[in-house]
């Protein structure tokens, strides 16, 4: 009898707690209530139907499917279940309803059903807790990556990016992607840093672009398509962007300021384009230029004294290019696209590239892969390269300088006499000055790293060597 009373007490407690949980779920989430009620009804009906015999706590007054209560006929399954709630143990119809329910529950829960009821109650408790956690509180929440999360170990594994839309409606070549090592959306706001002065003689907003030339601009209100070989576009204010489809085209002493436009777009395999003393910027942050200059798969491109700012991405070069005396900074990227100030791909053919005497900065923000980078697309094996990066001031990005390497590459890669600045981070980039993808381990790449130093006015490391093997 003592054991029976203990079981009876546990059963009552389990049922009471299960009811409390169901009520809490009902208050919190209406859907959870509906589920809980449906489960409770299903369990009760199932147990009532499955039970073939009901044995009371004592041997007296036993009730079963084949027997009758005093003054009643034989019970059906449904009658048995309802009468257990409404009819007292002695058959009287005048006992208080609460007493009837408790006493008849005691009869109905037999020795053969107790373990099942306890297990069902425990499962109901667990299910109720789970529904409260995921229905009321929304489950566990994960934090989004910050600006300094998620850098990979190789720059060679990169996604394709879609090109900017062509306002003319005609198809445009796909713009090359940039590496995907960089982080996702930023979560923290960087503290203001003291301005980093631009050394005398280096590119700046004052000596790049069109304004220092003193010309007066003539507006061009829609996308201009240069289709005549040798065409010269001078002193223009392009309000819809420029697309170059012919060889030997020059754009100089002009401005491109537009929204949702290609900036300057140079078609594949175009030769000898010259972009000089040009400013490229967005109409607004809502109406942006995606990439200031898109020139993937072009030949003998020259970009000189170009001022690129407040665009989503900066300058992309092609198969062969001279990039010198440019100022590229202040990108704005509210999208998930990976960005850089100056970058391009080694793809499908040999590459000859000179990047000399530029101010190159990757402003902290969404997915800023690097200030200056190149990466490797699938292509023929081997690929000859001749890359020189010299006399630049480099700031920002995840790693400020990102150099990819691959066993397919053959030829010299030279990085010399560059200044690594602290405009955005004490380490130049968010992670550090450079990432070189173990470029020194590939025997067919003649790699040179020399004369690179810190540009950190007011800091002890100013003017000290930036070593290839990072020691800081």
Secondary structure by P-SEA (a helix, b strand, c coil): caaaaaaaaaaaaaaaaaaaaaaaaaaccaaaaaaaaaaaaaaaaaaaaaccccccccccccccccccccccccccaaaaaaaaacccccccccccaaaaaaaaaaaacccccaaaaaaaaaaaaaaaaaaaaccccccbbbbcccccccccccccbbbbbbccccccccccccccccccccccccccccccccbbbbcccccccccccccccbbbbbbbccbbbbccccccccccccccbbbbcccbbbbccbbbbbcccccbbbccccccccccbbbbbbcccccccccccccccccbbbbcbbbbccccccbbbccbbbbcbbbbccccccccbbbbccccccccbbbbbbbccccccccccccccccccccccccccbbbbbbbbcbbbbbbccccbbbbbccccbbbbbbcccccccccccccccccccccccccccccccccccbbbbcccccccccccccccccc
